Amino acid sequence: MTVLVLNGPNLGRLGTREPEIYGSTTYAQLVELLERAGAELEMEVQVRQTDDEAEMLRWVHAATDAGSPIVLNPASWSHTSIALHDALAATTAPVVEVHISNIHKREQFRHHSYVSAVADGVIAGLGIEGYVLALQWLSLRGAR
């Protein structure tokens, strides 16, 4: 089974955008890490990033149609997108929400996530390792 790792706005700037919050790992290094972790878990992992909410919604719809699990870092859409919430509510496979930083230790507006209500699990504040933990959890559930 294919697992989609979907990343929202500004995550393509990892490594240069606020490294004191998001770390120094680049987006290319993140992709490499996740592809390697997926191979070790015998999963096909497709990593994508977009700054376009409509494109993200299309990817979620396609994953739903295919029955593919999703590891999602919705970034700022966590706090703003009811459309993303609604698309994820229709998924048929597990969804794990991932945040590199601990959104609950940051500005008040980041404390609420529309995605969390429809995710099977949430990992926040563990850096990029949170993505790998999400893949491991999906593997344990047999989402391959």
C-alpha positions, 0 to 999 in steps of 0.5 A: 500500500502507498502512504502519502506524506503530505506537507502544507504551506512553507514546508518546502522552505525547511532548513532556511525558514525559522530553523530555531523552530523547525530545525536545519533539516532541508525539505530534500533531506526530509524526503530522503529520510521518509523514503528510506524509512518507508523502504525499511518498513516495506511501504511505498511512501510518496512525499509531497508539498504544496502551498496551494490548498486546492492541490492539497484537497485534490491529493486528500480526495485521491488518497481517499479514493485509493484507500491510502493512509495519509501522514499530514503536516497541514502547517498553517492550514491546521488552524484555518481550513475547514475545507481540509477538515471536511476532506479528511473527514471522508477518508477511509484509511488512517490519517496521522497529523504531524507537526514539527514544532509543539503547536501547543507551546506556541502562539495561542492561535496555533493551539487549535487544529481543525485537522486533529478532530478527524485525524486518527493520531497527532504527533507534535513537537518531536521534530522531523522524527515525528514523521517517522513515528507516524510511518511506524505506527501505520506499519504496526496497524498493517497499513501497507 
